[in-house]
Amino acid sequence: MTISASDMDTDNTSAIGDQLGEAGVSAEFPGALGADLDTESTVTTGVEAAFLTALMWAPAPMAREVRQILAITARWDPFWSGAHREIFLAICAVLDSGAPPNPALVQAQLFEAGRLQRVEAELLSIIAPARGPMVGGADLPHLAAKVVDQWYRRGYAGLLARMSQIRETVSVEELAGHWENLTRHQQRAEELWLTKRDNLARL
C-alpha cells in the first residue's frame, strides 16, 4: 500500500497518531538511538546539518519541494536535534514568505522570532561548513532521504524498547493485543518512509 505525502498531513497522519495512542507508544515517531549512542548521535546530527546547509544553498524551487516532503507535522518530525528542528522551521518560514532561504535571511528569521540565541552555535557551523554543498542542490534530495532513513531506523530502536517494556509490565493475556498494535505502528511507519523516499527520488 502506498500513500502520498499530502495524505500524511491529514487523514493518514491522524490514523498513525491514533494507532500510536492505542499502543501506548509516544506520539513522536523518531524513537531512540541504538546501542552505540555517541557514534549514532554524531552521524545523525552530521547528516541533519549537511541537509540544512544544502537546503539553504539549493535553488529556491527545489528547496520548496524538499521542504514540502519533509514538512514537520504534529505527529511526524524527522529531526533528532532540537536545534536543527528550529533551523528547519526558520527555513520553512523564509520559503513560505516567498524568499530564498539563504543563510542571512534564515538568521534574520531566527532573530526576529526570538530563537537565534538557542541555536546560534549550530547555525554558525551550518552557515560555514567544513565542506560546502554541491552547486545547484544536486545533493539535497540524497541528504533529505538520509534524514528520513535515520528517522526510520530510530523508530525501530524505539519499537524494540517499547516491546521490551510491554513484555515486563503486562499480563501474558495482554501481549497479543499489544503486539498487534505495535505491528500496525511499524506498518504505518514503513508506509510513511516509503512515500517520502519515493517523492524525493522523483526530484
Summary of the structure (lengths in Angstrom):
residues: 203
radius of gyration: 18.0
end to end distance: 21.6
largest distance: 58.2
contacts: 624
relative contact order: 0.19
helix: 73%
strand: 0%
